[in-house]
Amino acid sequence: MQTITIIINELPYKNDKAWNALRLASELLGQDVKVKIFLLEDGVDVGKENQDAKRKEYNLEELTKKLLAKDVPFVACSTCLKVCGISKEKLIDGIIEGHMSDLAKLVKESDKVLTF
């Protein structure tokens, strides 16, 4: 089975990149692809509980929870979380903190890596 790691490093509602990344992840699952997601830089905000969807027609928190329910692993950069002032308690249940070494491992184990 093919494995694809998706790196999200944009603020959640600044543009539609994070939304498109999560939609792509969902579609890839439907095509028998293993998907892993790493939240980096401002992308760690995608993993926050109680998001303000800023009047968008989508909610990234809901999409993230649906992917977590389908066993898609989400890893948030611990350094980025600290820089952004996000504590572990503010993360959606199931998202784990990781380090650059975890991202390196994901990249090494993946057939493809996509960045949004």
Phi, psi and omega in degrees: 000136179286142178242131178235129174260132177248125177257124177250120181230022179249151172304141187304314187245014177294319176212194184260013184297313180297319178299314180295324178297316180290324176295318178297317178304316180297317179294321179297321177301322180290347179251026175061044176245137175277128183242138174230143184236131177242125179263122187229154180051227181292348178296343178298337178296338176299331184271004182281145171285157174056052180287148171266109184286003175048046178060025175280160178278000178231161178231114184293330177297316179296317179296320178298316180296324177295320179290320176300321179294338177264019176066028172278120179285136175242129177236130179251133180298121183294323178296317179295322177300315179298313181299322182274358178071032181253118178277161179303326181293339181271357180277151174299137178305131178107340176277131181252155175276142179218180183234176178300329177295327176292320177295318179301319179295317178299316180298315181298322184276351186266149174283327179216152175231128179242141180240131177239000000 
